[in-house]
């Protein structure tokens, strides 16, 4: 199981990681600090519009809301 400060930071930023598979979590755990900050910034900007959602493919092949 992937474990890192990155996953904690994403979770604290409101990103639901529950529907992601281990490969997706490993990628998120390996992001650089700049990549992580960019991802969180994009999430915040998308949420501010109230009209856009991001999606990630869950382990059961059902699209899960990422942001």
mmCIF file of the N, C-alpha and C atoms, coordinates in Angstrom:
data_MODEL
# 
_entry.id   MODEL 
# 
loop_
_atom_site.group_PDB 
_atom_site.id 
_atom_site.type_symbol 
_atom_site.label_atom_id 
_atom_site.label_alt_id 
_atom_site.label_comp_id 
_atom_site.label_asym_id 
_atom_site.label_entity_id 
_atom_site.label_seq_id 
_atom_site.pdbx_PDB_ins_code 
_atom_site.Cartn_x 
_atom_site.Cartn_y 
_atom_site.Cartn_z 
_atom_site.occupancy 
_atom_site.B_iso_or_equiv 
_atom_site.pdbx_formal_charge 
_atom_site.auth_seq_id 
_atom_site.auth_comp_id 
_atom_site.auth_asym_id 
_atom_site.auth_atom_id 
_atom_site.pdbx_PDB_model_num 
ATOM 1   N N  . UNK A 1 1  ? 0.851   -1.191 0.000   1.00 0.00 ? 1  UNK A N  1 
ATOM 2   C CA . UNK A 1 1  ? 0.000   0.000  0.000   1.00 0.00 ? 1  UNK A CA 1 
ATOM 3   C C  . UNK A 1 1  ? 0.890   1.246  0.000   1.00 0.00 ? 1  UNK A C  1 
ATOM 4   N N  . UNK A 1 2  ? 0.573   2.183  -0.853  1.00 0.00 ? 2  UNK A N  1 
ATOM 5   C CA . UNK A 1 2  ? 1.341   3.422  -0.925  1.00 0.00 ? 2  UNK A CA 1 
ATOM 6   C C  . UNK A 1 2  ? 1.075   4.254  0.314   1.00 0.00 ? 2  UNK A C  1 
ATOM 7   N N  . UNK A 1 3  ? 2.112   4.815  0.849   1.00 0.00 ? 3  UNK A N  1 
ATOM 8   C CA . UNK A 1 3  ? 1.968   5.651  2.026   1.00 0.00 ? 3  UNK A CA 1 
ATOM 9   C C  . UNK A 1 3  ? 2.949   6.802  1.914   1.00 0.00 ? 3  UNK A C  1 
ATOM 10  N N  . UNK A 1 4  ? 2.462   8.007  2.052   1.00 0.00 ? 4  UNK A N  1 
ATOM 11  C CA . UNK A 1 4  ? 3.377   9.148  1.985   1.00 0.00 ? 4  UNK A CA 1 
ATOM 12  C C  . UNK A 1 4  ? 2.694   10.396 2.487   1.00 0.00 ? 4  UNK A C  1 
ATOM 13  N N  . UNK A 1 5  ? 3.505   11.390 2.700   1.00 0.00 ? 5  UNK A N  1 
ATOM 14  C CA . UNK A 1 5  ? 2.978   12.699 3.069   1.00 0.00 ? 5  UNK A CA 1 
ATOM 15  C C  . UNK A 1 5  ? 2.129   13.266 1.941   1.00 0.00 ? 5  UNK A C  1 
ATOM 16  N N  . UNK A 1 6  ? 2.433   12.886 0.690   1.00 0.00 ? 6  UNK A N  1 
ATOM 17  C CA . UNK A 1 6  ? 1.631   13.368 -0.442  1.00 0.00 ? 6  UNK A CA 1 
ATOM 18  C C  . UNK A 1 6  ? 0.183   12.934 -0.317  1.00 0.00 ? 6  UNK A C  1 
ATOM 19  N N  . UNK A 1 7  ? -0.039  11.661 0.005   1.00 0.00 ? 7  UNK A N  1 
ATOM 20  C CA . UNK A 1 7  ? -1.410  11.164 0.135   1.00 0.00 ? 7  UNK A CA 1 
ATOM 21  C C  . UNK A 1 7  ? -2.119  11.865 1.284   1.00 0.00 ? 7  UNK A C  1 
ATOM 22  N N  . UNK A 1 8  ? -1.403  12.097 2.370   1.00 0.00 ? 8  UNK A N  1 
ATOM 23  C CA . UNK A 1 8  ? -1.988  12.824 3.495   1.00 0.00 ? 8  UNK A CA 1 
ATOM 24  C C  . UNK A 1 8  ? -2.363  14.243 3.093   1.00 0.00 ? 8  UNK A C  1 
ATOM 25  N N  . UNK A 1 9  ? -1.467  14.900 2.363   1.00 0.00 ? 9  UNK A N  1 
ATOM 26  C CA . UNK A 1 9  ? -1.732  16.280 1.941   1.00 0.00 ? 9  UNK A CA 1 
ATOM 27  C C  . UNK A 1 9  ? -2.933  16.351 0.997   1.00 0.00 ? 9  UNK A C  1 
ATOM 28  N N  . UNK A 1 10 ? -3.023  15.413 0.072   1.00 0.00 ? 10 UNK A N  1 
ATOM 29  C CA . UNK A 1 10 ? -4.165  15.377 -0.840  1.00 0.00 ? 10 UNK A CA 1 
ATOM 30  C C  . UNK A 1 10 ? -5.462  15.129 -0.077  1.00 0.00 ? 10 UNK A C  1 
ATOM 31  N N  . UNK A 1 11 ? -5.417  14.220 0.854   1.00 0.00 ? 11 UNK A N  1 
ATOM 32  C CA . UNK A 1 11 ? -6.597  13.920 1.659   1.00 0.00 ? 11 UNK A CA 1 
ATOM 33  C C  . UNK A 1 11 ? -7.030  15.140 2.461   1.00 0.00 ? 11 UNK A C  1 
ATOM 34  N N  . UNK A 1 12 ? -6.071  15.848 3.047   1.00 0.00 ? 12 UNK A N  1 
ATOM 35  C CA . UNK A 1 12 ? -6.381  17.066 3.808   1.00 0.00 ? 12 UNK A CA 1 
ATOM 36  C C  . UNK A 1 12 ? -6.942  18.159 2.916   1.00 0.00 ? 12 UNK A C  1 
ATOM 37  N N  . UNK A 1 13 ? -6.589  18.123 1.628   1.00 0.00 ? 13 UNK A N  1 
ATOM 38  C CA . UNK A 1 13 ? -7.100  19.106 0.670   1.00 0.00 ? 13 UNK A CA 1 
ATOM 39  C C  . UNK A 1 13 ? -8.487  18.716 0.157   1.00 0.00 ? 13 UNK A C  1 
ATOM 40  N N  . UNK A 1 14 ? -9.002  17.581 0.646   1.00 0.00 ? 14 UNK A N  1 
ATOM 41  C CA . UNK A 1 14 ? -10.347 17.179 0.253   1.00 0.00 ? 14 UNK A CA 1 
ATOM 42  C C  . UNK A 1 14 ? -10.419 16.216 -0.902  1.00 0.00 ? 14 UNK A C  1 
ATOM 43  N N  . UNK A 1 15 ? -9.294  15.659 -1.302  1.00 0.00 ? 15 UNK A N  1 
ATOM 44  C CA . UNK A 1 15 ? -9.286  14.693 -2.393  1.00 0.00 ? 15 UNK A CA 1 
ATOM 45  C C  . UNK A 1 15 ? -9.650  13.327 -1.817  1.00 0.00 ? 15 UNK A C  1 
ATOM 46  N N  . UNK A 1 16 ? -10.684 12.697 -2.368  1.00 0.00 ? 16 UNK A N  1 
ATOM 47  C CA . UNK A 1 16 ? -11.121 11.375 -1.925  1.00 0.00 ? 16 UNK A CA 1 
ATOM 48  C C  . UNK A 1 16 ? -10.276 10.318 -2.616  1.00 0.00 ? 16 UNK A C  1 
ATOM 49  N N  . UNK A 1 17 ? -9.459  9.649  -1.852  1.00 0.00 ? 17 UNK A N  1 
ATOM 50  C CA . UNK A 1 17 ? -8.564  8.634  -2.398  1.00 0.00 ? 17 UNK A CA 1 
ATOM 51  C C  . UNK A 1 17 ? -9.117  7.223  -2.246  1.00 0.00 ? 17 UNK A C  1 
ATOM 52  N N  . UNK A 1 18 ? -10.275 7.099  -1.651  1.00 0.00 ? 18 UNK A N  1 
ATOM 53  C CA . UNK A 1 18 ? -10.834 5.785  -1.328  1.00 0.00 ? 18 UNK A CA 1 
ATOM 54  C C  . UNK A 1 18 ? -11.100 4.909  -2.539  1.00 0.00 ? 18 UNK A C  1 
ATOM 55  N N  . UNK A 1 19 ? -11.456 5.465  -3.665  1.00 0.00 ? 19 UNK A N  1 
ATOM 56  C CA . UNK A 1 19 ? -11.801 4.678  -4.841  1.00 0.00 ? 19 UNK A CA 1 
ATOM 57  C C  . UNK A 1 19 ? -10.639 4.465  -5.800  1.00 0.00 ? 19 UNK A C  1 
ATOM 58  N N  . UNK A 1 20 ? -9.456  4.903  -5.399  1.00 0.00 ? 20 UNK A N  1 
ATOM 59  C CA . UNK A 1 20 ? -8.294  4.729  -6.264  1.00 0.00 ? 20 UNK A CA 1 
ATOM 60  C C  . UNK A 1 20 ? -7.613  3.402  -5.971  1.00 0.00 ? 20 UNK A C  1 
ATOM 61  N N  . UNK A 1 21 ? -7.085  2.794  -6.999  1.00 0.00 ? 21 UNK A N  1 
ATOM 62  C CA . UNK A 1 21 ? -6.319  1.570  -6.840  1.00 0.00 ? 21 UNK A CA 1 
ATOM 63  C C  . UNK A 1 21 ? -4.901  1.872  -6.381  1.00 0.00 ? 21 UNK A C  1 
ATOM 64  N N  . UNK A 1 22 ? -4.209  0.828  -5.998  1.00 0.00 ? 22 UNK A N  1 
ATOM 65  C CA . UNK A 1 22 ? -2.831  0.985  -5.527  1.00 0.00 ? 22 UNK A CA 1 
ATOM 66  C C  . UNK A 1 22 ? -1.919  1.628  -6.572  1.00 0.00 ? 22 UNK A C  1 
ATOM 67  N N  . UNK A 1 23 ? -2.030  1.275  -7.863  1.00 0.00 ? 23 UNK A N  1 
ATOM 68  C CA . UNK A 1 23 ? -1.160  1.935  -8.847  1.00 0.00 ? 23 UNK A CA 1 
ATOM 69  C C  . UNK A 1 23 ? -1.366  3.452  -8.897  1.00 0.00 ? 23 UNK A C  1 
ATOM 70  N N  . UNK A 1 24 ? -2.621  3.901  -8.821  1.00 0.00 ? 24 UNK A N  1 
ATOM 71  C CA . UNK A 1 24 ? -2.894  5.344  -8.829  1.00 0.00 ? 24 UNK A CA 1 
ATOM 72  C C  . UNK A 1 24 ? -2.332  6.007  -7.568  1.00 0.00 ? 24 UNK A C  1 
ATOM 73  N N  . UNK A 1 25 ? -2.482  5.347  -6.431  1.00 0.00 ? 25 UNK A N  1 
ATOM 74  C CA . UNK A 1 25 ? -1.949  5.896  -5.179  1.00 0.00 ? 25 UNK A CA 1 
ATOM 75  C C  . UNK A 1 25 ? -0.433  5.982  -5.207  1.00 0.00 ? 25 UNK A C  1 
ATOM 76  N N  . UNK A 1 26 ? 0.198   5.003  -5.833  1.00 0.00 ? 26 UNK A N  1 
ATOM 77  C CA . UNK A 1 26 ? 1.656   5.037  -5.940  1.00 0.00 ? 26 UNK A CA 1 
ATOM 78  C C  . UNK A 1 26 ? 2.129   6.211  -6.782  1.00 0.00 ? 26 UNK A C  1 
ATOM 79  N N  . UNK A 1 27 ? 1.392   6.503  -7.863  1.00 0.00 ? 27 UNK A N  1 
ATOM 80  C CA . UNK A 1 27 ? 1.753   7.656  -8.691  1.00 0.00 ? 27 UNK A CA 1 
ATOM 81  C C  . UNK A 1 27 ? 1.608   8.937  -7.876  1.00 0.00 ? 27 UNK A C  1 
ATOM 82  N N  . UNK A 1 28 ? 0.488   9.080  -7.162  1.00 0.00 ? 28 UNK A N  1 
ATOM 83  C CA . UNK A 1 28 ? 0.274   10.277 -6.352  1.00 0.00 ? 28 UNK A CA 1 
ATOM 84  C C  . UNK A 1 28 ? 1.329   10.395 -5.256  1.00 0.00 ? 28 UNK A C  1 
ATOM 85  N N  . UNK A 1 29 ? 1.722   9.271  -4.676  1.00 0.00 ? 29 UNK A N  1 
ATOM 86  C CA . UNK A 1 29 ? 2.734   9.280  -3.625  1.00 0.00 ? 29 UNK A CA 1 
ATOM 87  C C  . UNK A 1 29 ? 4.094   9.718  -4.166  1.00 0.00 ? 29 UNK A C  1 
ATOM 88  N N  . UNK A 1 30 ? 4.329   9.539  -5.472  1.00 0.00 ? 30 UNK A N  1 
ATOM 89  C CA . UNK A 1 30 ? 5.626   9.868  -6.059  1.00 0.00 ? 30 UNK A CA 1 
ATOM 90  C C  . UNK A 1 30 ? 5.688   11.271 -6.673  1.00 0.00 ? 30 UNK A C  1 
ATOM 91  N N  . UNK A 1 31 ? 4.603   12.030 -6.610  1.00 0.00 ? 31 UNK A N  1 
ATOM 92  C CA . UNK A 1 31 ? 4.618   13.388 -7.172  1.00 0.00 ? 31 UNK A CA 1 
ATOM 93  C C  . UNK A 1 31 ? 5.646   14.264 -6.472  1.00 0.00 ? 31 UNK A C  1 
ATOM 94  N N  . UNK A 1 32 ? 6.223   15.166 -7.230  1.00 0.00 ? 32 UNK A N  1 
ATOM 95  C CA . UNK A 1 32 ? 7.131   16.150 -6.628  1.00 0.00 ? 32 UNK A CA 1 
ATOM 96  C C  . UNK A 1 32 ? 6.291   17.171 -5.859  1.00 0.00 ? 32 UNK A C  1 
ATOM 97  N N  . UNK A 1 33 ? 6.903   17.923 -4.961  1.00 0.00 ? 33 UNK A N  1 
ATOM 98  C CA . UNK A 1 33 ? 6.141   18.956 -4.251  1.00 0.00 ? 33 UNK A CA 1 
ATOM 99  C C  . UNK A 1 33 ? 5.465   19.946 -5.203  1.00 0.00 ? 33 UNK A C  1 
ATOM 100 N N  . UNK A 1 34 ? 6.144   20.314 -6.280  1.00 0.00 ? 34 UNK A N  1 
ATOM 101 C CA . UNK A 1 34 ? 5.557   21.253 -7.252  1.00 0.00 ? 34 UNK A CA 1 
ATOM 102 C C  . UNK A 1 34 ? 4.353   20.628 -7.947  1.00 0.00 ? 34 UNK A C  1 
ATOM 103 N N  . UNK A 1 35 ? 4.451   19.352 -8.325  1.00 0.00 ? 35 UNK A N  1 
ATOM 104 C CA . UNK A 1 35 ? 3.336   18.666 -8.971  1.00 0.00 ? 35 UNK A CA 1 
ATOM 105 C C  . UNK A 1 35 ? 2.145   18.558 -8.029  1.00 0.00 ? 35 UNK A C  1 
ATOM 106 N N  . UNK A 1 36 ? 2.421   18.233 -6.778  1.00 0.00 ? 36 UNK A N  1 
ATOM 107 C CA . UNK A 1 36 ? 1.364   18.112 -5.782  1.00 0.00 ? 36 UNK A CA 1 
ATOM 108 C C  . UNK A 1 36 ? 0.663   19.452 -5.575  1.00 0.00 ? 36 UNK A C  1 
ATOM 109 N N  . UNK A 1 37 ? 1.437   20.520 -5.427  1.00 0.00 ? 37 UNK A N  1 
ATOM 110 C CA . UNK A 1 37 ? 0.843   21.851 -5.256  1.00 0.00 ? 37 UNK A CA 1 
ATOM 111 C C  . UNK A 1 37 ? 0.012   22.249 -6.465  1.00 0.00 ? 37 UNK A C  1 
ATOM 112 N N  . UNK A 1 38 ? 0.484   21.911 -7.666  1.00 0.00 ? 38 UNK A N  1 
ATOM 113 C CA . UNK A 1 38 ? -0.265  22.216 -8.884  1.00 0.00 ? 38 UNK A CA 1 
ATOM 114 C C  . UNK A 1 38 ? -1.583  21.455 -8.901  1.00 0.00 ? 38 UNK A C  1 
ATOM 115 N N  . UNK A 1 39 ? -1.544  20.195 -8.549  1.00 0.00 ? 39 UNK A N  1 
ATOM 116 C CA . UNK A 1 39 ? -2.760  19.380 -8.527  1.00 0.00 ? 39 UNK A CA 1 
ATOM 117 C C  . UNK A 1 39 ? -3.784  19.945 -7.552  1.00 0.00 ? 39 UNK A C  1 
ATOM 118 N N  . UNK A 1 40 ? -3.341  20.319 -6.380  1.00 0.00 ? 40 UNK A N  1 
ATOM 119 C CA . UNK A 1 40 ? -4.246  20.889 -5.381  1.00 0.00 ? 40 UNK A CA 1 
ATOM 120 C C  . UNK A 1 40 ? -4.788  22.235 -5.857  1.00 0.00 ? 40 UNK A C  1 
ATOM 121 N N  . UNK A 1 41 ? -3.943  23.032 -6.478  1.00 0.00 ? 41 UNK A N  1 
ATOM 122 C CA . UNK A 1 41 ? -4.379  24.324 -7.008  1.00 0.00 ? 41 UNK A CA 1 
ATOM 123 C C  . UNK A 1 41 ? -5.449  24.148 -8.086  1.00 0.00 ? 41 UNK A C  1 
ATOM 124 N N  . UNK A 1 42 ? -5.249  23.183 -8.968  1.00 0.00 ? 42 UNK A N  1 
ATOM 125 C CA . UNK A 1 42 ? -6.235  22.912 -10.020 1.00 0.00 ? 42 UNK A CA 1 
ATOM 126 C C  . UNK A 1 42 ? -7.547  22.469 -9.387  1.00 0.00 ? 42 UNK A C  1 
ATOM 127 N N  . UNK A 1 43 ? -7.476  21.601 -8.393  1.00 0.00 ? 43 UNK A N  1 
ATOM 128 C CA . UNK A 1 43 ? -8.680  21.147 -7.700  1.00 0.00 ? 43 UNK A CA 1 
ATOM 129 C C  . UNK A 1 43 ? -9.446  22.341 -7.128  1.00 0.00 ? 43 UNK A C  1 
ATOM 130 N N  . UNK A 1 44 ? -8.744  23.237 -6.461  1.00 0.00 ? 44 UNK A N  1 
ATOM 131 C CA . UNK A 1 44 ? -9.387  24.407 -5.851  1.00 0.00 ? 44 UNK A CA 1 
ATOM 132 C C  . UNK A 1 44 ? -10.015 25.309 -6.907  1.00 0.00 ? 44 UNK A C  1 
ATOM 133 N N  . UNK A 1 45 ? -9.339  25.488 -8.032  1.00 0.00 ? 45 UNK A N  1 
ATOM 134 C CA . UNK A 1 45 ? -9.878  26.333 -9.097  1.00 0.00 ? 45 UNK A CA 1 
ATOM 135 C C  . UNK A 1 45 ? -11.106 25.706 -9.735  1.00 0.00 ? 45 UNK A C  1 
ATOM 136 N N  . UNK A 1 46 ? -11.081 24.390 -9.934  1.00 0.00 ? 46 UNK A N  1 
ATOM 137 C CA . UNK A 1 46 ? -12.242 23.704 -10.493 1.00 0.00 ? 46 UNK A CA 1 
ATOM 138 C C  . UNK A 1 46 ? -13.433 23.796 -9.550  1.00 0.00 ? 46 UNK A C  1 
ATOM 139 N N  . UNK A 1 47 ? -13.198 23.599 -8.285  1.00 0.00 ? 47 UNK A N  1 
ATOM 140 C CA . UNK A 1 47 ? -14.281 23.676 -7.302  1.00 0.00 ? 47 UNK A CA 1 
ATOM 141 C C  . UNK A 1 47 ? -14.880 25.075 -7.237  1.00 0.00 ? 47 UNK A C  1 
ATOM 142 N N  . UNK A 1 48 ? -14.050 26.085 -7.434  1.00 0.00 ? 48 UNK A N  1 
ATOM 143 C CA . UNK A 1 48 ? -14.521 27.460 -7.364  1.00 0.00 ? 48 UNK A CA 1 
ATOM 144 C C  . UNK A 1 48 ? -15.524 27.784 -8.470  1.00 0.00 ? 48 UNK A C  1 
ATOM 145 N N  . UNK A 1 49 ? -15.455 27.050 -9.585  1.00 0.00 ? 49 UNK A N  1 
ATOM 146 C CA . UNK A 1 49 ? -16.388 27.307 -10.681 1.00 0.00 ? 49 UNK A CA 1 
ATOM 147 C C  . UNK A 1 49 ? -17.756 26.716 -10.394 1.00 0.00 ? 49 UNK A C  1 
ATOM 148 N N  . UNK A 1 50 ? -17.800 25.647 -9.594  1.00 0.00 ? 50 UNK A N  1 
ATOM 149 C CA . UNK A 1 50 ? -19.049 24.986 -9.291  1.00 0.00 ? 50 UNK A CA 1 
ATOM 150 C C  . UNK A 1 50 ? -19.628 24.226 -10.464 1.00 0.00 ? 50 UNK A C  1 
ATOM 151 N N  . UNK A 1 51 ? -18.909 24.129 -11.577 1.00 0.00 ? 51 UNK A N  1 
ATOM 152 C CA . UNK A 1 51 ? -19.448 23.512 -12.786 1.00 0.00 ? 51 UNK A CA 1 
ATOM 153 C C  . UNK A 1 51 ? -18.628 22.339 -13.308 1.00 0.00 ? 51 UNK A C  1 
ATOM 154 N N  . UNK A 1 52 ? -17.497 22.049 -12.699 1.00 0.00 ? 52 UNK A N  1 
ATOM 155 C CA . UNK A 1 52 ? -16.583 21.059 -13.257 1.00 0.00 ? 52 UNK A CA 1 
ATOM 156 C C  . UNK A 1 52 ? -16.206 20.039 -12.191 1.00 0.00 ? 52 UNK A C  1 
ATOM 157 N N  . UNK A 1 53 ? -16.112 18.769 -12.591 1.00 0.00 ? 53 UNK A N  1 
ATOM 158 C CA . UNK A 1 53 ? -15.603 17.714 -11.720 1.00 0.00 ? 53 UNK A CA 1 
ATOM 159 C C  . UNK A 1 53 ? -14.510 16.969 -12.461 1.00 0.00 ? 53 UNK A C  1 
ATOM 160 N N  . UNK A 1 54 ? -13.521 16.504 -11.718 1.00 0.00 ? 54 UNK A N  1 
ATOM 161 C CA . UNK A 1 54 ? -12.503 15.635 -12.279 1.00 0.00 ? 54 UNK A CA 1 
ATOM 162 C C  . UNK A 1 54 ? -12.891 14.198 -11.989 1.00 0.00 ? 54 UNK A C  1 
ATOM 163 N N  . UNK A 1 55 ? -12.442 13.269 -12.804 1.00 0.00 ? 55 UNK A N  1 
ATOM 164 C CA . UNK A 1 55 ? -12.785 11.873 -12.603 1.00 0.00 ? 55 UNK A CA 1 
ATOM 165 C C  . UNK A 1 55 ? -11.544 11.015 -12.663 1.00 0.00 ? 55 UNK A C  1 
ATOM 166 N N  . UNK A 1 56 ? -11.552 9.968  -11.880 1.00 0.00 ? 56 UNK A N  1 
ATOM 167 C CA . UNK A 1 56 ? -10.490 8.977  -11.911 1.00 0.00 ? 56 UNK A CA 1 
ATOM 168 C C  . UNK A 1 56 ? -11.136 7.614  -12.015 1.00 0.00 ? 56 UNK A C  1 
ATOM 169 N N  . UNK A 1 57 ? -10.477 6.724  -12.693 1.00 0.00 ? 57 UNK A N  1 
ATOM 170 C CA . UNK A 1 57 ? -11.024 5.386  -12.859 1.00 0.00 ? 57 UNK A CA 1 
ATOM 171 C C  . UNK A 1 57 ? -10.739 4.579  -11.600 1.00 0.00 ? 57 UNK A C  1 
ATOM 172 N N  . UNK A 1 58 ? -11.759 4.053  -10.976 1.00 0.00 ? 58 UNK A N  1 
ATOM 173 C CA . UNK A 1 58 ? -11.600 3.260  -9.772  1.00 0.00 ? 58 UNK A CA 1 
ATOM 174 C C  . UNK A 1 58 ? -11.151 1.850  -10.096 1.00 0.00 ? 58 UNK A C  1 
ATOM 175 N N  . UNK A 1 59 ? -10.823 1.112  -9.072  1.00 0.00 ? 59 UNK A N  1 
ATOM 176 C CA . UNK A 1 59 ? -10.341 -0.253 -9.265  1.00 0.00 ? 59 UNK A CA 1 
ATOM 177 C C  . UNK A 1 59 ? -11.411 -1.165 -9.818  1.00 0.00 ? 59 UNK A C  1 
ATOM 178 N N  . UNK A 1 60 ? -12.681 -0.782 -9.694  1.00 0.00 ? 60 UNK A N  1 
ATOM 179 C CA . UNK A 1 60 ? -13.762 -1.614 -10.217 1.00 0.00 ? 60 UNK A CA 1 
ATOM 180 C C  . UNK A 1 60 ? -14.220 -1.117 -11.595 1.00 0.00 ? 60 UNK A C  1 
ATOM 181 N N  . UNK A 1 61 ? -13.372 -0.328 -12.262 1.00 0.00 ? 61 UNK A N  1 
ATOM 182 C CA . UNK A 1 61 ? -13.643 0.191  -13.597 1.00 0.00 ? 61 UNK A CA 1 
ATOM 183 C C  . UNK A 1 61 ? -14.857 1.116  -13.680 1.00 0.00 ? 61 UNK A C  1 
ATOM 184 N N  . UNK A 1 62 ? -15.249 1.664  -12.576 1.00 0.00 ? 62 UNK A N  1 
ATOM 185 C CA . UNK A 1 62 ? -16.334 2.633  -12.555 1.00 0.00 ? 62 UNK A CA 1 
ATOM 186 C C  . UNK A 1 62 ? -15.699 4.001  -12.294 1.00 0.00 ? 62 UNK A C  1 
ATOM 187 N N  . UNK A 1 63 ? -16.058 5.004  -13.085 1.00 0.00 ? 63 UNK A N  1 
ATOM 188 C CA . UNK A 1 63 ? -15.505 6.341  -12.885 1.00 0.00 ? 63 UNK A CA 1 
ATOM 189 C C  . UNK A 1 63 ? -15.845 6.848  -11.489 1.00 0.00 ? 63 UNK A C  1 
ATOM 190 N N  . UNK A 1 64 ? -14.860 7.294  -10.780 1.00 0.00 ? 64 UNK A N  1 
ATOM 191 C CA . UNK A 1 64 ? -15.066 7.816  -9.432  1.00 0.00 ? 64 UNK A CA 1 
ATOM 192 C C  . UNK A 1 64 ? -14.651 9.269  -9.408  1.00 0.00 ? 64 UNK A C  1 
ATOM 193 N N  . UNK A 1 65 ? -15.385 10.085 -8.718  1.00 0.00 ? 65 UNK A N  1 
ATOM 194 C CA . UNK A 1 65 ? -15.034 11.499 -8.639  1.00 0.00 ? 65 UNK A CA 1 
ATOM 195 C C  . UNK A 1 65 ? -13.701 11.638 -7.930  1.00 0.00 ? 65 UNK A C  1 
ATOM 196 N N  . UNK A 1 66 ? -12.758 12.293 -8.571  1.00 0.00 ? 66 UNK A N  1 
ATOM 197 C CA . UNK A 1 66 ? -11.430 12.481 -7.986  1.00 0.00 ? 66 UNK A CA 1 
ATOM 198 C C  . UNK A 1 66 ? -11.371 13.790 -7.216  1.00 0.00 ? 66 UNK A C  1 
ATOM 199 N N  . UNK A 1 67 ? -11.921 14.837 -7.808  1.00 0.00 ? 67 UNK A N  1 
ATOM 200 C CA . UNK A 1 67 ? -11.921 16.115 -7.133  1.00 0.00 ? 67 UNK A CA 1 
ATOM 201 C C  . UNK A 1 67 ? -13.246 16.276 -6.435  1.00 0.00 ? 67 UNK A C  1 
# 
